[in-house]
Amino acid sequence: VVFPELSLTGYFLKDMVSTVALRHDSPEVARLAEWSRGLELIVGCVEESEDYRFFNSAFVFRDGQLAHVHRKVYLPTYGLFDEARYLARGDRIRCYASGLGRAALLICEDLWHPSTVYIAALDGALAVICPSSSPLRGISDGRDHDDNAAYWELLNAMYAQTFGLFVVYANRVGFEDGVGFWGGSEIVSPAGQRLAKAKYYEEDLIVAEVSLKEPRRQRVAAPLLRDENLDLTLRELLRIRDSGGVLGAEKSEVQDVQPESNTLSRR
């Protein structure tokens, strides 16, 4: 059972993060673990670390235990989002054993970065599970639902089919601080087909029967992961990082300019 991002607290917490944060030994965590007997339960919360940092996290409970934790890596801090002001960034993407086989958790904005799904797939993920709190953006002419929903649906299907894995997307609904959330959770097969779809703008529960043979079928038909050249990728990424890349080009150009002989300088 997958719940949306920050499902225990709500999204717009700001300076309330320290008040609602949970540690691994919090009584609420023990209670959730107890509820997970006989099932796998994924919930979103603010996690407090041993060094008093706060993370936008997703906890996986299974058979009475806290089995896995993912800390959101990419914290949106633009437009109406302000996560990096109040929360620390996660620093890893790891797969874990789930009911869908080897799986990876990614939280909302994490999935908008192709590198995260790429890493998860190369780490052996057969499923990517994404709790989300995606807000309404508006509806363009000719569409019957939100533009943001259309983008997420395109993204989920593309990742599923490209990497040959299930995508389980759980988005919240309702309003908070005047911001609406569109819902529309979905389960997508490795062939990019929608297996289940939740209602827009309403609470809903979706269930899908899946075959764990589907990732194999898709990866045999399109063996992109098999043919991936990890050495090439690593080499080129290191080259880009060490040279400053596109984002560092302006800084590098400025540093390369030498002062003229008649330029006054202060030491």
C-alpha positions as CSV (number, residue, x, y, z in Angstrom):
1,V,0.0,0.0,0.0
2,V,1.6,3.3,-1.2
3,F,0.6,6.7,0.2
4,P,1.6,10.0,-1.2
5,E,4.6,12.3,-0.3
6,L,4.5,13.6,3.2
7,S,1.2,11.8,3.8
8,L,1.6,11.8,7.6
9,T,1.9,15.6,7.8
10,G,0.9,17.5,4.7
11,Y,3.2,19.4,2.4
12,F,3.5,23.1,3.3
13,L,5.2,22.6,6.7
14,K,7.9,25.4,6.6
15,D,9.2,25.9,10.1
16,M,6.9,23.2,11.5
17,V,9.3,20.5,10.2
18,S,11.1,20.1,13.5
19,T,7.7,19.7,15.3
20,V,6.3,16.9,13.2
21,A,9.6,15.1,12.4
22,L,9.9,11.4,13.3
23,R,13.0,9.5,14.3
24,H,13.3,5.7,13.7
25,D,12.6,5.1,17.4
26,S,9.5,7.3,17.5
27,P,6.4,5.6,18.8
28,E,4.5,6.5,15.6
29,V,7.1,4.5,13.6
30,A,6.6,1.5,15.9
31,R,2.8,1.8,15.4
32,L,3.2,1.9,11.6
33,A,5.5,-1.1,11.7
34,E,2.9,-3.1,13.7
35,W,0.2,-2.2,11.1
36,S,2.4,-3.6,8.3
37,R,2.2,-7.2,9.5
38,G,1.1,-9.2,6.4
39,L,1.6,-6.3,4.0
40,E,4.0,-3.7,2.6
41,L,3.3,-0.2,3.7
42,I,4.9,3.0,2.3
43,V,4.3,6.3,3.9
44,G,5.7,9.8,3.6
45,C,7.0,11.8,6.5
46,V,9.6,14.2,7.8
47,E,12.5,12.2,9.2
48,E,14.9,13.5,11.8
49,S,18.4,12.1,11.6
50,E,20.8,11.5,14.5
51,D,22.6,14.9,13.8
52,Y,19.2,16.8,13.9
53,R,18.8,17.3,10.2
54,F,15.3,16.9,8.6
55,F,14.5,15.0,5.4
56,N,11.5,14.6,3.2
57,S,11.5,10.8,3.5
58,A,9.5,7.7,2.5
59,F,9.4,4.8,4.9
60,V,8.8,1.2,3.8
61,F,7.3,-1.1,6.4
62,R,7.0,-4.8,5.9
63,D,6.1,-7.6,8.2
64,G,6.3,-5.5,11.3
65,Q,9.7,-3.9,10.5
66,L,11.0,-0.6,9.1
67,A,12.6,-2.2,6.0
68,H,13.8,0.8,3.9
69,V,14.1,4.6,3.9
70,H,14.5,6.9,1.0
71,R,15.4,10.5,1.6
72,K,14.3,12.9,-1.2
73,V,17.4,13.9,-3.2
74,Y,16.1,16.8,-5.3
75,L,14.3,19.4,-3.3
76,P,12.3,21.9,-5.4
77,T,13.0,25.5,-4.4
78,Y,11.3,27.6,-7.1
79,G,7.8,28.9,-7.7
80,L,5.6,27.9,-4.8
81,F,8.1,25.3,-3.6
82,D,10.6,26.1,-0.8
83,E,11.9,22.7,0.4
84,A,15.6,23.4,0.5
85,R,15.1,26.2,3.0
86,Y,13.8,23.8,5.6
87,L,15.0,20.3,4.6
88,A,18.3,18.5,4.0
89,R,19.0,16.7,0.7
90,G,19.2,12.9,0.5
91,D,22.5,11.7,-0.9
92,R,21.8,8.2,-2.3
93,I,19.5,6.0,-4.4
94,R,19.3,2.4,-3.3
95,C,17.1,-0.5,-4.3
96,Y,15.4,-2.8,-1.8
97,A,13.5,-6.1,-1.8
98,S,9.8,-5.5,-2.3
99,G,6.7,-7.4,-3.2
100,L,7.4,-6.4,-6.8
101,G,10.9,-7.7,-6.7
102,R,13.8,-5.3,-6.5
103,A,12.4,-1.8,-6.3
104,A,13.5,1.8,-5.8
105,L,11.8,4.6,-4.1
106,L,11.9,8.1,-5.6
107,I,9.9,11.1,-4.2
108,C,8.1,13.5,-6.6
109,E,10.8,15.8,-8.0
110,D,13.3,13.0,-7.9
111,L,11.5,11.4,-10.8
112,W,11.8,14.6,-12.9
113,H,15.6,13.9,-13.0
114,P,16.3,11.1,-15.5
115,S,19.5,10.2,-13.7
116,T,17.5,8.9,-10.7
117,V,15.6,6.3,-12.7
118,Y,18.7,5.5,-14.7
119,I,20.6,4.7,-11.5
120,A,17.7,2.7,-10.1
121,A,17.4,0.6,-13.3
122,L,21.1,-0.1,-13.4
123,D,20.9,-1.1,-9.8
124,G,18.5,-3.8,-10.7
125,A,15.1,-2.2,-10.1
126,L,12.1,-3.9,-11.5
127,A,9.8,-1.2,-10.1
128,V,10.1,2.4,-9.3
129,I,7.6,3.6,-6.6
130,C,7.0,7.4,-6.5
131,P,5.0,9.1,-3.7
132,S,4.2,12.6,-4.8
133,S,2.5,15.9,-3.9
134,S,2.0,17.4,-7.3
135,P,-0.1,20.6,-7.5
136,L,-2.5,21.8,-10.1
137,R,-1.0,24.0,-12.8
138,G,-3.9,24.8,-15.1
139,I,-5.7,23.1,-18.0
140,S,-4.8,23.9,-21.6
141,D,-7.3,24.1,-24.4
142,G,-8.3,20.6,-25.6
143,R,-7.4,18.8,-22.4
144,D,-9.9,17.5,-19.9
145,H,-7.4,17.4,-17.0
146,D,-4.5,19.4,-15.5
147,D,-1.4,20.1,-17.6
148,N,0.8,18.8,-14.8
149,A,-1.1,15.5,-14.8
150,A,-0.5,15.1,-18.5
151,Y,3.2,15.7,-18.1
152,W,3.5,13.1,-15.2
153,E,1.5,10.5,-17.2
154,L,3.9,11.0,-20.2
155,L,6.9,10.7,-17.9
156,N,5.7,7.6,-16.1
157,A,5.0,5.8,-19.3
158,M,8.3,6.8,-20.9
159,Y,10.3,5.6,-17.9
160,A,8.4,2.3,-17.6
161,Q,8.8,1.4,-21.3
162,T,12.4,2.7,-21.7
163,F,13.8,0.9,-18.6
164,G,11.4,-2.1,-18.7
165,L,10.0,-1.6,-15.1
166,F,6.8,-1.0,-13.3
167,V,6.1,2.6,-12.2
168,V,3.8,3.0,-9.2
169,Y,2.9,6.7,-8.8
170,A,0.9,7.8,-5.7
171,N,-0.2,11.5,-5.8
172,R,-2.2,13.4,-3.2
173,V,-5.5,15.2,-3.7
174,G,-7.3,18.0,-1.9
175,F,-6.2,21.5,-0.9
176,E,-3.6,22.8,1.5
177,D,-2.9,26.5,2.1
178,G,-4.9,27.4,-1.0
179,V,-3.0,25.0,-3.3
180,G,-4.9,22.2,-5.0
181,F,-3.5,18.7,-5.8
182,W,-4.8,16.7,-8.7
183,G,-4.6,13.1,-7.6
184,G,-4.6,10.7,-10.6
185,S,-2.3,8.1,-9.1
186,E,-1.5,5.3,-11.5
187,I,0.3,1.9,-12.0
188,V,2.1,1.6,-15.3
189,S,3.5,-1.7,-16.8
190,P,7.0,-2.2,-18.2
191,A,5.4,-1.9,-21.7
192,G,4.2,1.6,-20.8
193,Q,0.5,0.5,-20.4
194,R,-1.6,1.9,-17.7
195,L,-2.8,-1.0,-15.4
196,A,-4.8,1.2,-13.0
197,K,-5.7,4.9,-12.8
198,A,-7.1,6.8,-9.9
199,K,-9.7,9.6,-10.2
200,Y,-8.6,13.1,-10.7
201,Y,-9.3,15.6,-7.9
202,E,-10.9,12.9,-5.6
203,E,-9.6,10.4,-3.0
204,D,-9.3,7.0,-4.5
205,L,-7.8,3.6,-4.1
206,I,-6.4,1.6,-7.0
207,V,-5.3,-2.0,-7.2
208,A,-3.6,-3.8,-10.1
209,E,-2.6,-7.5,-10.7
210,V,0.8,-7.6,-12.2
211,S,3.0,-10.3,-13.7
212,L,6.6,-10.3,-12.6
213,K,7.4,-11.7,-16.0
214,E,6.6,-8.4,-17.6
215,P,10.0,-6.7,-17.0
216,R,11.7,-9.7,-18.7
217,R,9.3,-9.5,-21.7
218,Q,10.0,-5.8,-22.2
219,R,13.7,-6.0,-21.7
220,V,14.0,-8.9,-24.2
221,A,12.0,-6.9,-26.8
222,A,14.1,-3.7,-26.1
223,P,17.4,-4.6,-24.5
224,L,18.4,-1.1,-23.7
225,L,19.8,-1.8,-20.3
226,R,21.7,-4.8,-21.6
227,D,23.5,-2.6,-24.1
228,E,24.1,0.3,-21.8
229,N,27.8,1.3,-21.7
230,L,28.3,2.2,-18.1
231,D,32.1,2.8,-18.5
232,L,31.3,5.4,-21.2
233,T,28.7,7.1,-19.1
234,L,31.0,7.3,-16.1
235,R,33.9,8.6,-18.1
236,E,31.8,11.3,-19.8
237,L,30.1,12.4,-16.6
238,L,33.5,12.7,-14.8
239,R,34.8,14.8,-17.8
240,I,31.8,17.1,-17.6
241,R,32.0,17.4,-13.9
242,D,35.7,18.2,-13.9
243,S,35.4,20.7,-16.7
244,G,32.5,22.5,-15.0
245,G,30.0,21.4,-17.6
246,V,27.4,23.7,-19.1
247,L,26.4,25.1,-15.7
248,G,30.0,26.0,-15.0
249,A,30.9,27.4,-18.4
250,E,30.2,31.1,-17.5
251,K,32.4,30.8,-14.4
252,S,35.2,29.1,-16.3
253,E,35.2,31.8,-19.0
254,V,35.5,34.5,-16.4
255,Q,38.3,32.8,-14.7
256,D,40.2,32.4,-18.0
257,V,40.4,36.1,-18.6
258,Q,43.7,37.6,-17.6
259,P,43.9,41.3,-16.5
260,E,45.5,43.7,-18.9
261,S,48.9,45.2,-17.9
262,N,47.4,48.6,-17.2
263,T,44.6,47.3,-15.1
264,L,44.6,48.3,-11.4
265,S,44.3,45.4,-9.0
266,R,44.0,45.1,-5.3
267,R,45.9,42.5,-3.4
